[in-house]
Amino acid sequence: MYAITPHKYVIHAPSSTSMAIKVPRGQSLATEE
């Protein structure tokens, strides 16, 4: 699941939201074309 926060950050939650990590937008597995 991917979610865009008002801070322009992408939250990647593989399984649980508690394991969610914040990464710079446009980096990592950001699915934004």
C-alpha positions as CSV (number, residue, x, y, z in Angstrom):
1,M,0.0,0.0,0.0
2,Y,1.2,3.5,-0.9
3,A,0.0,6.7,0.5
4,I,1.0,10.3,-0.2
5,T,1.2,12.5,2.9
6,P,0.8,16.3,3.0
7,H,4.6,16.3,3.7
8,K,5.1,14.9,0.2
9,Y,6.4,11.7,1.6
10,V,5.7,8.1,0.5
11,I,4.7,5.6,3.2
12,H,5.5,2.1,2.3
13,A,3.6,-0.5,4.5
14,P,4.6,-4.0,3.5
15,S,2.3,-5.6,6.0
16,S,1.4,-3.5,8.9
17,T,1.2,0.2,9.1
18,S,3.4,0.1,12.3
19,M,6.2,-1.0,10.0
20,A,5.7,1.9,7.7
21,I,8.8,3.8,6.7
22,K,9.1,7.3,5.3
23,V,11.3,7.8,2.2
24,P,11.9,10.9,0.0
25,R,9.4,11.2,-2.8
26,G,10.5,9.9,-6.1
27,Q,12.9,7.5,-4.5
28,S,12.6,3.8,-3.6
29,L,9.5,2.0,-4.8
30,A,7.4,5.1,-5.3
31,T,4.7,4.2,-7.9
32,E,4.2,7.6,-9.4
33,E,4.4,7.9,-13.2
